[in-house]
C-alpha cells in the first residue's frame, strides 16, 4: 500500500515522529511546530503502514474543540468516519467507559453527571442538612477541596488525618458528599476519571480486554496531565501497549489547577524503550520572536530542552515601551492599534495579553473612548464580572434602598443566613403590597413575620446597608475611599479570598481594581445631569458594561489573559504589564516552582506573536487599589538584547532597552517627553506645587487649555484631579 501521501508536506522531524516504530514515543512539540498535524498523521500512518484498525487506537486530548478538530482532520486525511473511534477528552472517554460498564463500576444505570453549579448546589444542601455555617465553610472552597483530592486520586477515606480542624472538617464534608453522590447516582467531572481508574484496577479481566484492544494510545498536550489522568493512562497502556505522548514542557502553565509538569519530565522513566523526537521548526513566528522565546526559557532548570527556529527570516525586533503609568501604557497600545488598522490590518489580528484580569479595565476604557470594538476572549468585560456587579449593587442599594435588582443580587452575598425561603417571602409581600423589597423587609422586621433567626439576619443586612448609605454621603471621603469601605463592610474580600486557586485571586484583584477605577474617576459639579460623583460613576459603569464588547463576528481587538491565549496566534501581539510583582506575580516568589511556571507563561505569550510583538510596562501603576512603582520584569532582562528595541510614542530608538532602573526624576523626563498637556506649560511627569496640597507629580491629564484637568499624585495628600484654571499649580 502506498503510504507516501501521509508523509507528503511534512518536514523531516515531523516525518520522523509520524513514521516512528510502533513503540513508546515522546514528541516534544515546540510552539507553532505543527503538533496537531503530527498527531493526525501518526494515526493515519498506524492505520496504513501497520494496518491497525482505527478502533484499536485511542486518542486523548483536553478540550472538546480539540477533539472535534482532530476527528475532522482524521476523516479528511484517511476517509474513515471518526464516530466509532475512541477520540475525545479525558472526561469524555472515561464517561464512555463508565456508561458501557456501569454495573462493574458500581453505578446506577442511569447515573447523572453534575456540572460545577450542580455540584455546588449539592454541597450547599449537605451543609444545610448538617447545620454547617456557610460563612465559616464556604461551599466553593469545599468544592475546590473535593475536586483537588479527586485530581490526586484520593477518596475521603484516603485523605490523611490532620492536626488542623479545618482540614479534618473538609474531609468530613467529603465523606458526606460521597455518600450523597452514591445514593443519588451523581458523578462530578473529577469522579469520571477517578471511577474509570478504579474500574480498571478492580477488574483485571476488563483491564486486559482494553489493553489488548487499544494497541496504541496517543495523547495531546501531555504536559497538562494531572495525577489521576496520568495514572489512568499508565494503567490503560500497561506493559504490552504503546503510547505516543505529544507535548511541550516549556508550555506547562496550569500547575495551579493540578497539572504536573513532572509527568512529561518523567515519561522516559515510567515508560520503557522511549524514542524522543523534538519538533523545533516553527511555522508561526519570526526569527527575532523565536530567539527571544528561546533566550527567556533557557533560564528555567529541569527542561527537556529544544530550540525553536524558522526559515522565514528575522523579522522586526521586539518593541519595548515604558509607559509612565497604566493610562500612558494603554494610550500607547491604542496608537499602535490605530496605525496597524490604518495600514489595513484587521482588528481581529491584534491581541492584548495580560497576566491579571484586573489589568483589562484601563485598556477597555481607552478602547471604548476611541470607539474601537473589542472582545474579551474567555472571560467577561471588567464591569460585567460577578464580583464587580456585586460591589456596584451594594453601592446602588446604599444610594437607593428601594432598588429591587440590587437588593436581590446581594441580600445573601456573602452568605448571611437569608435563605431562598426568606427572600421568597420578601418578594411575595412586595408583590402583594405593591412596594419595594426593602419596604417589605421593613414590614417583616417590624411584625416578626419570619422566625427570629431569619428576621435578625434581615435586620442585620438592613443595618449594614444603612451604614453604607452614611459612608456614601460622607463629605470628606473620595469616591475610591467610599468604594473601599463598601467592599470592606460587605465582606467581599474575605468572601472571595476563601475561593481557592486563580479564580479567587482574580476576584479579589478585580475588587481592588474597582477602587482604583473609582479613585481615578473624573467628575465635575458642572455635570448637571448627576447630583453626585457616585451616581455618575455607576451610570458610566453601566454604559461601559453595555454594548462596548463587539459581536462575535465583528472585526475587533482581542483581549485576554495569558492563560487564555495558549494555543492561539495573532500577527500583532501586545504583552502588557511586564513588571516585577505583576509578571512574574508576587506570589510566584513564595512557592517552589511558581517562578519557573511564570517564565513558561511568558514564553507562551511571546510565541503567540506571528509578525510583531510589543512588550509594555509602566513605571507607576495604580492596580488592585494602590499605587506601585515596579521595576521592569526580569523576563525582559532575560531576552537577548539584540532582539529588542526601545520605543516611544512619537519616536523610536533602535537600540536595546536599558533595564537598569535610572534616577526616577530623569526617567520621568525621558519617558514623558512629548506628553505635554495641550496649550499649557505642564507635561506629565512634571513636579508641581499646589498652595494647599503641597508638592506632587503630574501622572495623567484630559482636555486642553485652561479647562484641562490634570491628575497629580501629591506627596502627602494622595492622588487628586484638578482643573488647571483654578489649581494655581507651579511647575518646579
DRENSE-73080 format. One line per 2 residues: number of its first residue (from 1); their letters; for each residue x, y, z of C-alpha. Coordinates in Angstrom, 3 decimals, padded with zeros to 6 digits. Layout:
N
NUM = A = X Y Z  ...
REM end
This chain:
732
1 = XX = 000.000 000.000 000.000  001.305 003.433 -000.950
3 = XX = 001.546 005.463 002.250  003.687 008.284 000.886
5 = XX = 000.670 010.631 000.846  000.725 010.595 004.655
7 = XX = 004.290 011.923 004.790  003.940 014.455 001.985
9 = XX = 004.116 018.087 003.112  005.790 017.154 006.428
11 = XX = 009.268 018.310 007.393  011.983 015.826 008.334
13 = XX = 011.326 015.828 012.087  007.559 015.616 011.601
15 = XX = 008.095 012.599 009.309  010.317 011.022 011.950
17 = XX = 007.598 011.440 014.577  004.791 010.235 012.290
19 = XX = 006.673 007.199 010.933  008.295 006.194 014.233
21 = XX = 008.286 002.462 015.011  005.367 001.054 016.989
23 = XX = 006.928 001.834 020.361  006.636 004.410 023.110
25 = XX = 007.326 007.876 021.727  007.705 011.281 023.327
27 = XX = 007.255 014.106 020.830  008.439 017.417 022.242
29 = XX = 006.485 019.781 020.035  007.505 023.419 020.332
31 = XX = 005.045 026.271 019.884  003.827 026.553 016.305
33 = XX = 005.604 023.377 015.209  002.523 021.531 013.903
35 = XX = 001.792 019.088 016.727  -001.858 018.508 015.784
37 = XX = -000.782 017.700 012.233  001.738 015.193 013.599
39 = XX = -000.868 013.510 015.814  -003.389 013.156 012.993
41 = XX = -000.788 011.914 010.510  000.570 009.498 013.129
43 = XX = -002.914 007.973 013.425  -003.131 007.672 009.622
45 = XX = 000.327 006.095 009.482  -000.528 003.484 012.120
47 = XX = -003.694 002.602 010.211  -001.998 002.285 006.819
49 = XX = 001.638 001.315 007.428  000.875 -001.044 010.359
51 = XX = -002.653 -001.914 009.181  -004.075 -001.213 012.633
53 = XX = -007.833 -000.915 012.900  -008.972 002.641 013.674
55 = XX = -010.852 001.088 016.590  -007.616 -000.210 018.105
57 = XX = -006.363 003.337 018.624  -007.257 005.759 021.397
59 = XX = -006.518 009.473 021.023  -006.903 011.706 024.075
61 = XX = -006.942 015.483 024.271  -008.092 018.150 026.713
63 = XX = -010.926 020.082 025.105  -013.974 019.115 023.096
65 = XX = -012.947 021.654 020.470  -009.546 019.978 020.027
67 = XX = -011.196 016.546 019.884  -013.638 017.678 017.174
69 = XX = -010.803 019.236 015.195  -008.813 016.001 015.411
71 = XX = -011.789 013.909 014.308  -012.394 016.202 011.329
73 = XX = -008.771 016.053 010.234  -008.646 012.259 010.555
75 = XX = -011.719 011.870 008.352  -010.303 014.322 005.822
77 = XX = -006.933 012.543 005.666  -007.930 008.866 005.670
79 = XX = -011.631 008.950 004.769  -012.703 006.970 007.851
81 = XX = -015.759 008.298 009.740  -014.488 009.062 013.250
83 = XX = -017.753 008.323 015.084  -016.750 004.836 016.277
85 = XX = -013.166 005.775 017.060  -012.062 006.495 020.610
87 = XX = -011.047 010.101 020.037  -012.031 012.508 022.784
89 = XX = -011.250 014.286 026.028  -010.148 012.513 029.202
91 = XX = -013.574 013.096 030.731  -015.408 012.102 027.559
93 = XX = -013.588 008.778 027.180  -013.909 007.982 030.894
95 = XX = -017.637 008.684 030.634  -017.846 006.326 027.661
97 = XX = -016.179 003.561 029.688  -018.491 004.058 032.656
99 = XX = -021.635 004.038 030.503  -020.540 000.741 028.967
101 = XX = -019.595 -000.837 032.314  -021.807 000.930 034.827
103 = XX = -022.513 -002.244 036.797  -018.808 -003.149 037.133
105 = XX = -018.134 000.423 038.210  -020.731 000.172 040.974
107 = XX = -023.005 002.778 039.407  -026.692 003.088 038.694
109 = XX = -027.550 002.505 035.057  -028.994 005.993 034.683
111 = XX = -026.278 007.850 036.614  -026.218 011.615 036.088
113 = XX = -023.250 013.923 035.529  -023.154 017.157 037.521
115 = XX = -021.660 020.374 036.228  -019.924 022.757 038.649
117 = XX = -023.180 024.559 039.501  -024.959 021.276 040.273
119 = XX = -022.028 020.226 042.436  -022.146 023.467 044.388
121 = XX = -025.893 023.137 044.987  -025.417 019.606 046.315
123 = XX = -022.661 020.751 048.688  -024.883 023.571 049.990
125 = XX = -027.719 021.117 050.596  -025.414 018.779 052.516
127 = XX = -024.140 021.664 054.614  -027.686 022.811 055.419
129 = XX = -028.603 019.290 056.495  -025.513 019.227 058.725
131 = XX = -026.280 022.756 060.070  -022.857 023.982 058.950
133 = XX = -022.320 027.722 058.685  -021.501 028.673 055.074
135 = XX = -019.623 031.779 056.191  -017.094 029.621 058.043
137 = XX = -017.066 026.817 055.490  -017.610 028.422 052.054
139 = XX = -019.228 025.872 049.683  -016.916 026.879 046.826
141 = XX = -013.907 026.102 048.961  -015.416 022.716 049.857
143 = XX = -015.889 022.020 046.127  -012.298 023.039 045.449
145 = XX = -011.045 020.699 048.190  -013.068 017.736 046.908
147 = XX = -012.013 018.276 043.289  -008.361 018.644 044.277
149 = XX = -008.483 015.346 046.193  -010.037 013.563 043.208
151 = XX = -007.417 015.009 040.853  -004.830 013.370 043.104
153 = XX = -006.765 010.084 043.065  -007.847 010.268 046.710
155 = XX = -011.166 009.203 048.204  -012.275 010.726 051.500
157 = XX = -011.005 007.594 053.268  -007.538 008.213 051.809
159 = XX = -007.250 011.846 052.920  -004.702 011.777 055.755
161 = XX = -005.711 012.800 059.243  -004.569 016.267 060.211
163 = XX = -003.982 018.288 063.362  -005.813 021.104 061.590
165 = XX = -009.547 021.095 062.482  -010.369 022.868 059.221
167 = XX = -008.751 020.117 057.089  -010.485 017.420 059.125
169 = XX = -013.794 019.260 058.671  -013.237 019.327 054.926
171 = XX = -012.555 015.594 054.933  -015.778 015.022 056.876
173 = XX = -017.734 017.013 054.296  -016.061 014.972 051.542
175 = XX = -017.356 011.784 053.231  -020.930 013.082 053.286
177 = XX = -020.602 014.353 049.719  -019.510 010.885 048.544
179 = XX = -022.487 009.315 050.324  -024.939 011.765 048.732
181 = XX = -023.499 011.188 045.260  -023.622 007.421 045.688
183 = XX = -027.201 007.493 046.956  -028.459 009.710 044.136
185 = XX = -026.400 008.290 041.273  -024.465 011.520 040.712
187 = XX = -020.972 011.948 039.259  -018.960 015.166 039.082
189 = XX = -016.215 015.670 036.499  -013.443 014.547 038.831
191 = XX = -015.372 011.381 039.651  -015.438 010.329 035.973
193 = XX = -011.653 009.899 035.867  -011.313 008.547 039.391
195 = XX = -014.077 005.979 038.890  -012.707 004.952 035.462
197 = XX = -009.276 004.426 037.020  -010.730 002.358 039.874
199 = XX = -012.801 000.364 037.359  -009.629 -000.799 035.624
201 = XX = -007.755 -001.543 038.840  -010.551 -003.651 040.335
203 = XX = -011.472 -005.594 037.179  -008.382 -007.398 035.823
205 = XX = -010.344 -009.128 033.031  -011.849 -005.860 031.845
207 = XX = -008.461 -004.156 032.004  -006.912 -006.970 029.958
209 = XX = -009.671 -006.567 027.361  -008.981 -002.849 026.858
211 = XX = -005.210 -003.230 026.972  -005.466 -005.806 024.186
213 = XX = -007.963 -003.736 022.247  -006.061 -000.441 022.306
215 = XX = -002.741 -001.302 020.728  -001.617 002.308 020.749
217 = XX = -002.663 005.358 022.747  -001.969 008.918 021.597
219 = XX = -002.122 011.895 023.959  -002.120 015.587 023.083
221 = XX = -000.919 018.388 025.436  000.728 015.794 027.645
223 = XX = 002.348 018.482 029.822  -001.111 019.407 031.142
225 = XX = -001.991 015.992 032.614  -002.721 015.774 036.340
227 = XX = -002.072 012.858 038.680  -005.262 010.860 038.050
229 = XX = -005.113 011.346 034.262  -001.509 010.155 034.182
231 = XX = -002.299 007.182 036.418  -005.239 006.197 034.174
233 = XX = -003.077 006.382 031.051  -000.367 004.224 032.590
235 = XX = -002.928 001.588 033.566  -004.571 001.597 030.125
237 = XX = -001.263 001.254 028.283  000.120 -001.378 030.657
239 = XX = 003.188 -003.412 029.753  002.017 -004.575 026.325
241 = XX = 000.583 -001.416 024.769  002.436 001.588 023.402
243 = XX = 001.877 005.330 023.648  002.712 008.481 021.725
245 = XX = 002.800 011.481 024.041  002.882 014.870 022.349
247 = XX = 003.557 017.913 024.480  005.873 020.739 025.451
249 = XX = 007.280 021.059 028.949  008.037 024.721 028.159
251 = XX = 004.299 025.371 027.832  003.228 023.758 031.100
253 = XX = 001.292 026.658 032.680  -001.555 025.024 034.603
255 = XX = 000.171 023.904 037.805  -002.300 025.992 039.823
257 = XX = -005.132 023.714 038.681  -003.387 020.389 039.219
259 = XX = -001.280 019.836 036.079  002.012 018.087 036.896
261 = XX = 004.991 019.021 034.741  006.720 016.014 036.317
263 = XX = 004.535 013.726 034.183  006.227 014.740 030.940
265 = XX = 009.617 015.146 032.624  009.460 011.564 033.997
267 = XX = 007.904 009.997 030.904  011.102 008.180 029.911
269 = XX = 011.387 006.737 033.443  007.822 005.399 033.620
271 = XX = 007.606 004.011 030.081  010.199 001.691 028.593
273 = XX = 012.145 001.975 025.335  011.065 005.561 024.648
275 = XX = 012.058 007.342 021.457  012.221 011.130 021.960
277 = XX = 011.690 013.387 018.937  011.893 017.183 019.016
279 = XX = 009.793 019.350 016.718  011.679 022.635 016.696
281 = XX = 010.855 024.218 013.341  008.282 026.917 013.954
283 = XX = 005.794 027.937 011.254  004.215 030.800 013.147
285 = XX = 006.686 033.441 014.284  009.628 035.455 013.000
287 = XX = 013.235 034.679 013.913  013.508 037.523 016.429
289 = XX = 010.400 036.408 018.288  011.709 032.847 018.496
291 = XX = 015.174 033.992 019.567  013.556 035.974 022.379
293 = XX = 011.471 032.978 023.477  014.494 030.643 023.403
295 = XX = 016.635 033.108 025.362  013.967 033.538 028.020
297 = XX = 013.115 029.890 028.599  016.774 028.865 028.946
299 = XX = 016.648 030.418 032.413  014.450 027.518 033.601
301 = XX = 016.095 024.414 035.043  014.980 020.805 034.503
303 = XX = 013.927 021.376 030.896  013.830 018.530 028.433
305 = XX = 015.363 021.022 026.022  014.689 022.263 022.496
307 = XX = 015.437 025.316 020.354  012.752 026.854 018.163
309 = XX = 013.835 028.069 014.716  012.297 029.284 011.479
311 = XX = 013.409 029.737 007.880  011.078 032.715 007.363
313 = XX = 013.596 035.410 008.299  014.371 037.526 011.363
315 = XX = 011.502 039.980 011.046  011.196 043.131 013.140
317 = XX = 012.782 043.460 016.570  010.556 043.229 019.628
319 = XX = 009.492 046.711 020.712  009.614 047.543 024.422
321 = XX = 007.627 050.550 025.651  007.978 052.029 029.131
323 = XX = 004.778 053.857 029.999  004.790 056.495 032.689
325 = XX = 001.673 054.900 034.183  -001.018 052.436 033.164
327 = XX = -003.007 055.118 031.299  000.063 056.019 029.247
329 = XX = 000.659 052.334 028.549  -002.935 051.973 027.311
331 = XX = -002.663 055.118 025.186  000.481 053.806 023.515
333 = XX = -001.234 050.494 022.712  -004.163 052.417 021.261
335 = XX = -001.879 054.486 018.996  -000.182 051.357 017.647
337 = XX = -003.553 049.678 017.034  -004.722 052.696 015.037
339 = XX = -001.554 052.687 012.903  -001.887 048.987 012.087
341 = XX = -005.600 049.403 011.371  -004.892 052.332 009.049
343 = XX = -002.363 050.164 007.198  -005.115 047.621 006.522
345 = XX = -004.644 045.093 009.330  -007.917 043.769 010.706
347 = XX = -008.570 044.357 014.396  -009.141 040.633 014.920
349 = XX = -005.468 040.089 014.063  -004.436 042.121 017.123
351 = XX = -004.299 040.711 020.651  -003.638 042.377 024.012
353 = XX = -002.411 039.902 026.631  -002.166 040.499 030.382
355 = XX = -001.259 038.487 033.473  -004.173 039.655 035.622
357 = XX = -007.802 040.169 034.608  -007.843 043.427 036.537
359 = XX = -005.407 044.954 034.024  -008.060 044.967 031.323
361 = XX = -010.069 047.837 032.837  -007.812 050.721 031.808
363 = XX = -007.313 049.228 028.346  -011.062 048.663 027.918
365 = XX = -011.833 052.254 028.886  -009.296 053.509 026.349
367 = XX = -010.802 051.386 023.556  -014.340 052.458 024.473
369 = XX = -013.401 056.148 024.359  -011.950 055.716 020.862
371 = XX = -014.889 053.525 019.767  -012.619 050.639 018.818
373 = XX = -014.531 047.318 019.051  -013.000 044.651 021.275
375 = XX = -013.784 041.255 022.715  -012.704 039.669 025.973
377 = XX = -011.662 036.149 024.998  -012.627 033.505 027.532
379 = XX = -013.916 035.994 030.103  -016.121 038.958 030.914
381 = XX = -015.633 042.665 030.475  -014.483 044.352 033.668
383 = XX = -017.854 045.786 034.698  -019.600 042.538 033.735
385 = XX = -017.638 040.426 036.219  -019.629 038.912 039.050
387 = XX = -017.641 040.424 041.909  -017.745 043.895 040.314
389 = XX = -021.517 043.709 039.756  -021.949 042.700 043.400
391 = XX = -019.903 045.657 044.649  -021.778 048.050 042.371
393 = XX = -025.091 046.606 043.594  -024.126 047.430 047.184
395 = XX = -023.347 050.997 046.105  -026.671 051.272 044.264
397 = XX = -028.516 049.992 047.301  -026.692 052.437 049.557
399 = XX = -027.911 055.294 047.328  -031.433 053.938 046.847
401 = XX = -032.649 051.267 049.243  -035.678 050.672 047.001
403 = XX = -033.535 049.289 044.152  -035.020 045.777 043.979
405 = XX = -032.490 044.481 041.442  -029.570 045.452 043.653
407 = XX = -031.230 044.021 046.752  -031.995 040.701 045.033
409 = XX = -028.366 040.455 043.976  -026.593 040.999 047.302
411 = XX = -029.064 040.285 050.116  -027.275 036.998 050.783
413 = XX = -023.869 037.650 049.187  -021.732 036.827 051.080
415 = XX = -023.999 034.266 052.802  -025.568 035.800 055.899
417 = XX = -028.333 033.357 056.731  -031.054 034.822 054.489
419 = XX = -032.157 031.783 052.539  -034.332 031.418 049.453
421 = XX = -037.447 030.920 051.593  -036.926 034.256 053.358
423 = XX = -036.173 036.042 050.083  -039.307 034.468 048.588
425 = XX = -041.375 035.844 051.459  -039.919 039.334 050.919
427 = XX = -040.777 039.117 047.202  -044.302 037.932 047.965
429 = XX = -045.009 040.779 050.404  -043.544 043.328 047.976
431 = XX = -045.767 041.999 045.202  -048.924 041.908 047.358
433 = XX = -048.334 045.346 048.883  -047.077 046.960 045.682
435 = XX = -043.952 048.151 047.475  -040.205 047.684 047.147
437 = XX = -038.395 044.664 048.601  -036.710 046.960 051.126
439 = XX = -040.096 048.176 052.374  -041.321 044.587 052.522
441 = XX = -038.251 043.658 054.556  -039.025 046.536 056.952
443 = XX = -042.511 045.103 057.489  -041.055 041.670 058.228
445 = XX = -038.685 043.146 060.835  -041.476 045.198 062.471
447 = XX = -044.113 042.439 062.528  -041.819 039.432 063.032
449 = XX = -043.342 037.623 060.047  -040.447 035.169 059.819
451 = XX = -038.742 033.114 062.541  -036.438 035.080 064.823
453 = XX = -033.230 033.828 063.192  -034.287 034.882 059.697
455 = XX = -035.711 038.191 060.955  -032.467 039.010 062.755
457 = XX = -030.454 038.197 059.641  -032.617 040.560 057.535
459 = XX = -032.357 043.262 060.180  -028.547 042.940 060.244
461 = XX = -028.441 043.279 056.446  -030.568 046.420 056.546
463 = XX = -028.355 047.914 059.248  -025.352 047.161 057.043
465 = XX = -026.884 048.999 054.072  -027.866 051.970 056.227
467 = XX = -024.255 052.237 057.381  -023.117 052.177 053.760
469 = XX = -025.573 054.962 052.951  -023.855 057.130 055.572
471 = XX = -020.481 056.265 054.026  -021.688 057.337 050.579
473 = XX = -022.883 060.682 051.966  -019.708 061.417 053.950
475 = XX = -018.399 064.751 052.592  -014.729 064.110 053.403
477 = XX = -014.400 060.773 051.572  -013.239 060.450 047.983
479 = XX = -015.065 058.060 045.654  -012.278 055.490 045.897
481 = XX = -012.416 055.636 049.704  -016.187 055.138 049.597
483 = XX = -015.892 052.015 047.469  -013.072 050.693 049.614
485 = XX = -015.289 050.993 052.699  -018.335 049.491 050.952
487 = XX = -016.315 046.477 049.799  -014.809 046.096 053.265
489 = XX = -018.126 046.457 055.125  -019.819 043.985 052.762
491 = XX = -017.102 041.413 053.482  -016.498 040.768 049.783
493 = XX = -012.703 040.468 050.014  -012.594 037.683 052.654
495 = XX = -015.554 036.023 050.891  -013.587 035.675 047.652
497 = XX = -010.273 035.003 049.397  -011.848 031.745 050.544
499 = XX = -012.210 030.690 046.905  -009.022 028.777 046.354
501 = XX = -006.986 028.966 043.184  -006.576 031.541 040.433
503 = XX = -010.274 032.474 040.265  -010.439 033.649 043.877
505 = XX = -007.230 035.660 043.476  -008.597 037.285 040.307
507 = XX = -011.859 038.278 042.016  -010.012 039.973 044.869
509 = XX = -007.720 041.784 042.411  -010.738 042.965 040.415
511 = XX = -012.401 044.383 043.530  -009.209 046.223 044.389
513 = XX = -009.061 047.491 040.814  -012.616 048.829 041.198
515 = XX = -011.285 051.029 043.998  -008.585 052.263 041.595
517 = XX = -011.222 052.972 038.930  -013.314 054.967 041.406
519 = XX = -010.257 056.865 042.684  -009.355 057.980 039.178
521 = XX = -012.904 058.731 038.063  -013.311 062.168 036.502
523 = XX = -016.371 064.149 037.661  -017.206 067.801 037.984
525 = XX = -020.069 069.581 039.738  -020.737 071.239 036.399
527 = XX = -022.079 067.886 035.145  -025.671 068.927 035.779
529 = XX = -027.253 065.571 034.983  -025.589 063.951 038.013
531 = XX = -026.101 065.035 041.601  -023.037 063.161 042.886
533 = XX = -019.852 061.512 041.624  -021.203 058.141 042.800
535 = XX = -024.255 058.395 040.522  -022.061 059.499 037.625
537 = XX = -019.671 056.591 038.235  -022.463 053.999 038.473
539 = XX = -024.026 055.264 035.236  -020.659 055.158 033.479
541 = XX = -020.097 051.588 034.706  -023.440 050.531 033.220
543 = XX = -022.559 052.169 029.907  -019.113 050.535 029.846
545 = XX = -020.722 047.161 030.525  -023.443 047.736 027.939
547 = XX = -022.522 047.388 024.294  -018.763 048.016 024.304
549 = XX = -017.866 044.414 023.588  -018.037 043.538 019.915
551 = XX = -020.363 040.933 018.467  -018.810 037.513 017.952
553 = XX = -018.195 038.002 014.238  -017.385 041.720 014.290
555 = XX = -013.837 042.820 013.497  -012.478 043.555 016.968
557 = XX = -009.311 043.673 019.050  -008.882 040.532 021.165
559 = XX = -008.213 040.971 024.913  -007.302 038.002 027.077
561 = XX = -005.217 036.668 029.931  -002.011 034.875 029.069
563 = XX = -003.549 031.583 030.194  -006.457 032.064 027.772
565 = XX = -004.044 032.802 024.909  -002.455 029.352 024.866
567 = XX = -003.000 027.672 021.502  -003.854 030.937 019.709
569 = XX = -001.812 033.118 017.352  -002.030 036.711 016.104
571 = XX = 000.012 038.824 013.679  000.244 041.656 016.252
573 = XX = 000.551 040.962 019.984  000.902 043.283 022.987
575 = XX = 002.353 041.669 026.107  001.373 044.185 028.788
577 = XX = 002.271 044.891 032.402  005.601 043.067 032.218
579 = XX = 006.790 044.267 035.625  008.208 042.687 038.742
581 = XX = 005.446 041.710 041.221  002.868 041.738 038.422
583 = XX = 004.543 039.431 035.898  006.115 037.461 037.470
585 = XX = 003.424 037.753 040.118  004.323 038.491 043.704
587 = XX = 003.051 035.067 044.780  005.471 033.292 042.448
589 = XX = 008.362 034.176 044.778  006.755 032.340 047.690
591 = XX = 006.055 028.876 046.263  008.615 026.454 044.793
593 = XX = 008.255 026.054 041.055  005.926 029.037 040.587
595 = XX = 008.578 031.372 039.158  009.526 028.770 036.542
597 = XX = 005.840 028.437 035.611  005.524 032.225 035.315
599 = XX = 008.501 032.160 032.935  006.812 029.444 030.875
601 = XX = 003.701 031.643 030.799  005.787 034.492 029.400
603 = XX = 007.229 032.074 026.836  003.675 031.182 025.791
605 = XX = 002.814 034.883 025.484  005.846 035.668 023.311
607 = XX = 005.173 032.754 020.973  001.598 033.887 020.279
609 = XX = 003.034 036.651 018.053  003.446 035.938 014.361
611 = XX = 004.830 039.184 012.913  005.205 041.828 015.605
613 = XX = 005.448 041.771 019.388  005.238 044.767 021.722
615 = XX = 006.208 044.369 025.372  004.938 047.157 027.610
617 = XX = 005.326 048.063 031.250  004.507 051.070 033.428
619 = XX = 006.856 052.955 035.727  003.989 053.550 038.151
621 = XX = 000.751 051.624 038.235  -002.437 052.004 040.219
623 = XX = -003.693 048.450 040.376  -005.623 046.474 042.989
625 = XX = -006.431 049.714 044.779  -002.922 051.025 045.395
627 = XX = -000.083 052.813 043.634  003.056 050.784 042.967
629 = XX = 006.435 051.580 041.432  007.662 048.300 039.998
631 = XX = 010.864 047.737 038.082  010.745 046.168 034.614
633 = XX = 010.264 042.408 034.786  013.281 040.131 034.956
635 = XX = 011.739 038.422 031.937  012.639 041.417 029.756
637 = XX = 016.214 041.288 031.031  016.365 037.592 030.164
639 = XX = 015.576 038.232 026.482  018.707 038.670 024.316
641 = XX = 019.383 042.392 023.888  019.784 042.223 020.124
643 = XX = 016.108 041.120 019.843  014.833 044.320 021.473
645 = XX = 014.336 047.962 020.649  013.102 050.706 022.947
647 = XX = 010.227 052.742 021.520  008.485 055.979 022.420
649 = XX = 005.099 057.262 021.377  006.370 059.712 018.793
651 = XX = 009.889 058.457 018.160  011.856 055.258 018.097
653 = XX = 015.279 054.355 019.405  016.793 051.366 017.605
655 = XX = 018.883 050.060 020.476  018.350 047.538 023.255
657 = XX = 016.185 048.839 026.060  018.001 049.949 029.183
659 = XX = 016.655 047.860 032.020  018.668 049.271 034.889
661 = XX = 016.347 051.465 036.924  017.612 055.044 036.416
663 = XX = 017.135 058.135 038.560  013.344 058.404 038.892
665 = XX = 013.043 062.108 038.031  015.312 061.745 034.993
667 = XX = 013.326 058.725 033.939  010.066 060.694 034.135
669 = XX = 011.515 063.338 031.825  012.740 060.703 029.351
671 = XX = 009.537 058.697 029.203  007.108 061.552 029.154
673 = XX = 008.912 063.599 026.514  006.237 064.821 024.095
675 = XX = 003.353 064.268 026.572  002.543 067.906 027.262
677 = XX = -000.974 068.884 028.207  -002.155 070.699 025.026
679 = XX = -001.973 074.523 025.124  -000.368 074.590 028.593
681 = XX = 003.130 074.612 030.026  002.582 071.440 032.066
683 = XX = 003.733 067.975 030.994  003.068 064.577 032.509
685 = XX = 005.957 063.745 034.784  006.428 067.339 035.960
687 = XX = 006.919 068.030 039.646  004.407 070.688 040.691
689 = XX = 003.444 072.612 043.829  -000.147 073.353 044.918
691 = XX = -000.840 076.108 047.516  -002.868 073.696 049.704
693 = XX = -001.829 070.143 048.815  001.911 070.762 048.536
695 = XX = 004.256 069.076 046.050  003.356 066.229 043.746
697 = XX = 003.834 064.521 040.378  001.589 065.013 037.315
699 = XX = 000.546 061.493 036.276  -002.402 061.995 033.908
701 = XX = -004.412 064.631 032.074  -007.518 065.168 029.955
703 = XX = -008.817 068.102 027.897  -006.746 071.100 026.773
705 = XX = -006.059 074.723 027.614  -007.308 076.335 030.849
707 = XX = -010.178 073.824 031.166  -007.784 070.859 031.061
709 = XX = -007.741 068.651 034.137  -004.591 067.014 035.486
711 = XX = -004.181 064.156 037.912  -001.472 064.840 040.485
713 = XX = -000.038 062.322 042.933  000.743 064.559 045.925
715 = XX = 003.452 063.510 048.344  001.245 063.839 051.414
717 = XX = -002.342 064.116 050.146  -002.535 061.255 047.641
719 = XX = -003.929 061.476 044.115  -006.291 064.292 043.060
721 = XX = -007.816 065.610 039.835  -007.527 069.405 039.425
723 = XX = -008.831 071.895 036.846  -005.788 073.880 035.683
725 = XX = -007.568 077.250 035.509  -008.320 077.034 039.259
727 = XX = -005.493 074.896 040.580  -002.680 077.513 040.535
729 = XX = -000.045 074.845 040.016  003.608 075.898 039.986
731 = XX = 005.945 073.770 037.882  009.108 073.064 039.895
REM end
